[in-house]
Amino acid sequence: MTHALRRHLAVLLLVAACGGPPLRRPADPMDATLLARPFTAEEIRAEWIEGLEVVMQTTTGETTERELWRVVEHGPDTVRIAFVDLDAPDAQEREQEFRWEELRDHAAYPRAFASRVPATFDTALGPLTGWLYVVDDPDAGRTHRSFFAERFPGAPVVTETLENGQVVSRTEQVERRRPD
């Protein structure tokens, strides 16, 4: 996987974690056509404080790559996150700003295509309880699974893509450092 593709996937995961382009109009949190989101914007804002660092590891086939996400600016309405490829010696840090509601809305999965169940996962961060969202894409023969840990509001702790029942891509939070 190329560095640019990995960055794109990382942004999509963050955006999918917390559906759509940056700074879009917030979705109605009471929309009955959507599954319940794992977290409110306020819960994400309370967790994603300035200095929070999350290392995301993506494995696709034989390739494993890591990216650091770091909160560099935390405000009442927005958050600025820096992304850097930990496996590229000449990697340049890039930043992107998100609205808190936007991060919440990235976990807005349509009821018609997805399910949400309570779950416990063994992860690199230890055993965690939370919610598993499963989105089936039968036309592509794929299933996407995202596990959100109750303890860590924001991005999913584990995201997997399965083809014919086999995991073909897995992204996981492997480290978290939260300043206190």
C-alpha positions as a Markdown table, in Angstrom:
| # | Residue | x | y | z |
|---|---|---|---|---|
| 1 | Met | 0.0 | 0.0 | 0.0 |
| 2 | Thr | 1.4 | 3.4 | -0.9 |
| 3 | His | 2.1 | 6.1 | 1.6 |
| 4 | Ala | -0.6 | 8.3 | 0.0 |
| 5 | Leu | -3.2 | 5.5 | 0.0 |
| 6 | Arg | -2.4 | 4.7 | 3.7 |
| 7 | Arg | -2.9 | 8.4 | 4.7 |
| 8 | His | -6.2 | 8.5 | 2.8 |
| 9 | Leu | -7.3 | 5.3 | 4.6 |
| 10 | Ala | -6.3 | 6.8 | 7.9 |
| 11 | Val | -8.3 | 9.9 | 7.3 |
| 12 | Leu | -11.2 | 7.9 | 6.1 |
| 13 | Leu | -11.0 | 5.8 | 9.3 |
| 14 | Leu | -11.0 | 8.8 | 11.5 |
| 15 | Val | -13.8 | 10.3 | 9.5 |
| 16 | Ala | -15.7 | 7.0 | 9.5 |
| 17 | Ala | -15.1 | 6.6 | 13.1 |
| 18 | Cys | -16.3 | 9.2 | 15.1 |
| 19 | Gly | -19.3 | 9.2 | 6.3 |
| 20 | Gly | -18.5 | 12.2 | 4.6 |
| 21 | Pro | -16.3 | 15.1 | 3.5 |
| 22 | Pro | -14.7 | 17.4 | 6.1 |
| 23 | Leu | -16.7 | 20.3 | 7.5 |
| 24 | Arg | -20.0 | 19.1 | 6.1 |
| 25 | Arg | -23.3 | 19.9 | 7.6 |
| 26 | Pro | -24.0 | 17.7 | 10.7 |
| 27 | Ala | -26.5 | 14.9 | 10.4 |
| 28 | Asp | -29.5 | 14.9 | 12.6 |
| 29 | Pro | -28.5 | 12.8 | 15.6 |
| 30 | Met | -32.1 | 11.6 | 16.0 |
| 31 | Asp | -32.4 | 10.4 | 12.4 |
| 32 | Ala | -34.3 | 7.0 | 12.7 |
| 33 | Thr | -32.8 | 5.7 | 9.5 |
| 34 | Leu | -29.3 | 5.6 | 11.2 |
| 35 | Leu | -28.0 | 3.2 | 13.8 |
| 36 | Ala | -27.2 | 4.7 | 17.2 |
| 37 | Arg | -23.8 | 6.2 | 17.1 |
| 38 | Pro | -21.3 | 4.9 | 19.7 |
| 39 | Phe | -20.5 | 8.4 | 21.0 |
| 40 | Thr | -21.8 | 11.9 | 21.2 |
| 41 | Ala | -19.7 | 14.9 | 19.9 |
| 42 | Glu | -19.3 | 15.9 | 23.6 |
| 43 | Glu | -17.9 | 12.5 | 24.6 |
| 44 | Ile | -15.4 | 12.6 | 21.7 |
| 45 | Arg | -14.3 | 16.2 | 22.6 |
| 46 | Ala | -13.7 | 15.1 | 26.2 |
| 47 | Glu | -11.4 | 12.3 | 25.1 |
| 48 | Trp | -9.6 | 13.8 | 22.2 |
| 49 | Ile | -7.7 | 16.5 | 24.2 |
| 50 | Glu | -4.6 | 18.4 | 23.1 |
| 51 | Gly | -1.6 | 16.0 | 23.2 |
| 52 | Leu | -3.6 | 12.8 | 22.7 |
| 53 | Glu | -1.6 | 10.4 | 20.5 |
| 54 | Val | -2.9 | 7.3 | 18.9 |
| 55 | Val | -0.8 | 4.9 | 16.8 |
| 56 | Met | -2.9 | 3.2 | 14.1 |
| 57 | Gln | -1.5 | 0.0 | 12.5 |
| 58 | Thr | -2.8 | -1.2 | 9.2 |
| 59 | Thr | -2.2 | -4.7 | 7.9 |
| 60 | Thr | -3.1 | -5.6 | 4.3 |
| 61 | Gly | -1.8 | -8.9 | 3.1 |
| 62 | Glu | 1.9 | -9.1 | 4.0 |
| 63 | Thr | 2.2 | -5.3 | 4.5 |
| 64 | Thr | 2.0 | -3.6 | 7.9 |
| 65 | Glu | 2.2 | 0.1 | 8.3 |
| 66 | Arg | 1.8 | 2.5 | 11.2 |
| 67 | Glu | 0.7 | 6.1 | 11.5 |
| 68 | Leu | 0.6 | 8.5 | 14.4 |
| 69 | Trp | -2.4 | 10.7 | 15.0 |
| 70 | Arg | -1.8 | 13.6 | 17.4 |
| 71 | Val | -4.2 | 16.2 | 18.6 |
| 72 | Val | -2.4 | 19.5 | 18.1 |
| 73 | Glu | -5.3 | 21.9 | 18.7 |
| 74 | His | -8.5 | 21.4 | 20.7 |
| 75 | Gly | -11.3 | 23.9 | 20.6 |
| 76 | Pro | -15.0 | 24.2 | 21.6 |
| 77 | Asp | -16.1 | 23.5 | 18.0 |
| 78 | Thr | -13.2 | 21.9 | 16.2 |
| 79 | Val | -10.1 | 19.7 | 16.6 |
| 80 | Arg | -6.9 | 19.8 | 14.5 |
| 81 | Ile | -5.1 | 16.4 | 14.2 |
| 82 | Ala | -1.6 | 15.9 | 12.8 |
| 83 | Phe | -0.9 | 12.6 | 10.9 |
| 84 | Val | 2.6 | 11.2 | 10.4 |
| 85 | Asp | 3.7 | 7.9 | 8.8 |
| 86 | Leu | 5.9 | 6.2 | 11.3 |
| 87 | Asp | 7.5 | 3.9 | 8.8 |
| 88 | Ala | 8.7 | 6.5 | 6.3 |
| 89 | Pro | 12.0 | 8.1 | 7.3 |
| 90 | Asp | 11.2 | 11.3 | 5.4 |
| 91 | Ala | 7.5 | 11.5 | 6.3 |
| 92 | Gln | 6.0 | 14.9 | 6.5 |
| 93 | Glu | 3.5 | 15.7 | 9.2 |
| 94 | Arg | 0.2 | 16.9 | 7.8 |
| 95 | Glu | -2.7 | 18.4 | 9.7 |
| 96 | Gln | -6.5 | 18.4 | 9.2 |
| 97 | Glu | -9.3 | 20.1 | 11.1 |
| 98 | Phe | -12.6 | 18.4 | 12.0 |
| 99 | Arg | -15.7 | 19.6 | 13.7 |
| 100 | Trp | -16.7 | 17.5 | 16.7 |
| 101 | Glu | -20.1 | 16.8 | 15.2 |
| 102 | Glu | -18.4 | 15.7 | 12.0 |
| 103 | Leu | -16.4 | 13.1 | 14.0 |
| 104 | Arg | -19.6 | 11.9 | 15.6 |
| 105 | Asp | -21.4 | 11.6 | 12.3 |
| 106 | His | -18.6 | 9.5 | 10.8 |
| 107 | Ala | -20.2 | 6.6 | 12.7 |
| 108 | Ala | -23.6 | 7.3 | 11.1 |
| 109 | Tyr | -24.3 | 3.9 | 9.6 |
| 110 | Pro | -27.6 | 3.3 | 7.8 |
| 111 | Arg | -29.9 | 0.8 | 9.4 |
| 112 | Ala | -30.7 | -0.7 | 5.9 |
| 113 | Phe | -27.1 | -1.9 | 5.4 |
| 114 | Ala | -25.6 | -2.2 | 8.9 |
| 115 | Ser | -26.0 | -3.8 | 12.3 |
| 116 | Arg | -24.8 | -2.8 | 15.8 |
| 117 | Val | -24.2 | -5.3 | 18.6 |
| 118 | Pro | -22.5 | -5.2 | 22.0 |
| 119 | Ala | -19.1 | -6.9 | 21.8 |
| 120 | Thr | -15.9 | -7.6 | 23.6 |
| 121 | Phe | -12.7 | -7.6 | 21.6 |
| 122 | Asp | -9.1 | -8.7 | 22.5 |
| 123 | Thr | -7.0 | -5.8 | 21.1 |
| 124 | Ala | -3.5 | -4.5 | 21.3 |
| 125 | Leu | -4.8 | -2.2 | 24.0 |
| 126 | Gly | -6.1 | -5.2 | 26.0 |
| 127 | Pro | -9.6 | -6.7 | 26.2 |
| 128 | Leu | -12.3 | -4.0 | 25.6 |
| 129 | Thr | -16.0 | -3.9 | 25.6 |
| 130 | Gly | -18.1 | -1.7 | 23.3 |
| 131 | Trp | -20.0 | -2.0 | 20.0 |
| 132 | Leu | -19.4 | -3.8 | 16.8 |
| 133 | Tyr | -20.8 | -2.2 | 13.6 |
| 134 | Val | -21.1 | -4.6 | 10.6 |
| 135 | Val | -21.7 | -3.2 | 7.2 |
| 136 | Asp | -22.3 | -5.7 | 4.4 |
| 137 | Asp | -21.6 | -4.9 | 0.8 |
| 138 | Pro | -22.9 | -8.0 | -1.0 |
| 139 | Asp | -22.3 | -6.5 | -4.5 |
| 140 | Ala | -18.6 | -6.2 | -3.8 |
| 141 | Gly | -18.5 | -9.5 | -1.7 |
| 142 | Arg | -17.2 | -7.5 | 1.3 |
| 143 | Thr | -18.1 | -6.9 | 4.9 |
| 144 | His | -16.7 | -4.0 | 6.9 |
| 145 | Arg | -16.5 | -4.3 | 10.7 |
| 146 | Ser | -15.7 | -1.5 | 13.1 |
| 147 | Phe | -15.3 | -2.0 | 16.8 |
| 148 | Phe | -15.7 | 1.0 | 19.0 |
| 149 | Ala | -14.5 | 0.6 | 22.6 |
| 150 | Glu | -16.7 | 2.2 | 25.3 |
| 151 | Arg | -13.6 | 3.3 | 27.1 |
| 152 | Phe | -12.1 | 5.2 | 24.1 |
| 153 | Pro | -14.6 | 7.6 | 22.5 |
| 154 | Gly | -13.7 | 8.5 | 18.9 |
| 155 | Ala | -12.2 | 6.4 | 16.2 |
| 156 | Pro | -12.8 | 2.6 | 16.2 |
| 157 | Val | -10.2 | 0.6 | 18.0 |
| 158 | Val | -10.4 | -2.1 | 15.3 |
| 159 | Thr | -11.6 | -1.9 | 11.7 |
| 160 | Glu | -11.6 | -4.9 | 9.4 |
| 161 | Thr | -12.5 | -5.6 | 5.8 |
| 162 | Leu | -13.5 | -9.2 | 5.0 |
| 163 | Glu | -13.8 | -10.8 | 1.6 |
| 164 | Asn | -15.5 | -14.2 | 1.4 |
| 165 | Gly | -15.2 | -14.4 | 5.2 |
| 166 | Gln | -11.4 | -13.7 | 5.3 |
| 167 | Val | -9.9 | -10.6 | 6.8 |
| 168 | Val | -8.1 | -8.8 | 3.9 |
| 169 | Ser | -7.4 | -5.5 | 5.8 |
| 170 | Arg | -7.2 | -4.7 | 9.5 |
| 171 | Thr | -6.5 | -1.3 | 11.1 |
| 172 | Glu | -6.1 | -1.3 | 14.9 |
| 173 | Gln | -5.2 | 1.2 | 17.5 |
| 174 | Val | -2.0 | -0.3 | 18.9 |
| 175 | Glu | -0.9 | 2.5 | 21.3 |
| 176 | Arg | -2.7 | 5.4 | 23.0 |
| 177 | Arg | -1.0 | 8.1 | 25.0 |
| 178 | Arg | -3.3 | 10.6 | 26.7 |
| 179 | Pro | -1.7 | 13.5 | 28.7 |
| 180 | Asp | -3.3 | 14.0 | 32.1 |
